[in-house]
Amino acid sequence: MKKTLCIIIILTCFFIVRCDSKTYHWSFYQSQSEIINLSIIDANNPFEFTTLKEISMSLKNTLISDIEKLEYKKYGPNLHTTHGVCILIEFKNGEYDIISHYEPMHVMWDSESGNLDAKISWLKCDKKQFDALIDKYMQ
């Protein structure tokens, strides 16, 4: 009986998360005035990445606007991490956002440990839409 109830609860939770059709847009925890660097990276994970291209700070407002136009949806309990070609936005205090088509995240200081910690967003957007954004800034 307990096993059946557990399975029903898990399936119900999964169904609720998967059926969320609401559109989300990325919001920054930090002010745009705090941005010190913009780049396109190839990420192995939120803490290991290679810079592919620096983006001119003169494009900051345009890039932020383009990122905010991406339409994200919630995804199910599928703990993938940010990886592949992404946009890195670095802030004065050492924190950063990694924007990707799958699991964009804020990487922020953890007050308890004193280390940087990646905050899971549970978001994904259309890969074609994201790739078009990357292509625009890779030129």
Secondary structure as UniProt FT lines:
FT   HELIX           2..18
FT   HELIX           32..34
FT   STRAND          35..45
FT   TURN            46..47
FT   STRAND          48..55
FT   HELIX           57..59
FT   HELIX           60..69
FT   STRAND          72..74
FT   STRAND          84..91
FT   TURN            92..93
FT   STRAND          96..99
FT   STRAND          105..109
FT   TURN            111..113
FT   STRAND          116..119
FT   STRAND          123..125
FT   HELIX           127..138
//
